[in-house]
Amino acid sequence: MRRFALIATLLALPMTAQAENPMCATSGDIVTAAVEARGAGIESPEAIEAISTGYTGDEARYQNAVQPLVDWVYSLSEEQLGDGVAEAYLAACLAQ
C-alpha cells in the first residue's frame, strides 16, 4: 500500500509543477512534436516551420523557442530518442 501511495505522489508532482510553470509544459509539447517529426522522417527545417505555425495568438511568444528545441532533439542520437525524451526534458525544466 505504501508503494502505491509513493508512486501516486511521485506521479502527481510533475502535474503540480506543470501548473506552476506553463512555459515548461509548452516547451515540453514542442519537444514532443519535434521527436514525432524526427521519427516520421521530417527534416529539421520543415519540423521547425510546422511546429512554429501551431503557436499563434497568445502562444506566439513560444515561436522563438521552437528552433533551439528542435535543433536539440535533432542533435540526439537514435538511441536517445524515444518516449522518454519529452518527459526527461520536462523534468529538467521543472527542476530549475
Rosetta blueprint (number, residue, H / E / L):
1 M L
2 R H
3 R H
4 F H
5 A H
6 L H
7 I H
8 A H
9 T H
10 L H
11 L H
12 A H
13 L H
14 P H
15 M H
16 T H
17 A H
18 Q H
19 A H
20 E H
21 N L
22 P H
23 M H
24 C H
25 A H
26 T H
27 S H
28 G H
29 D H
30 I H
31 V H
32 T H
33 A H
34 A H
35 V H
36 E H
37 A H
38 R H
39 G H
40 A L
41 G L
42 I L
43 E L
44 S H
45 P H
46 E H
47 A H
48 I H
49 E H
50 A H
51 I H
52 S H
53 T L
54 G L
55 Y L
56 T L
57 G H
58 D H
59 E H
60 A H
61 R H
62 Y H
63 Q H
64 N H
65 A H
66 V H
67 Q H
68 P H
69 L H
70 V H
71 D H
72 W H
73 V H
74 Y H
75 S H
76 L L
77 S L
78 E H
79 E H
80 Q H
81 L L
82 G L
83 D L
84 G H
85 V H
86 A H
87 E H
88 A H
89 Y H
90 L H
91 A H
92 A H
93 C H
94 L H
95 A H
96 Q L
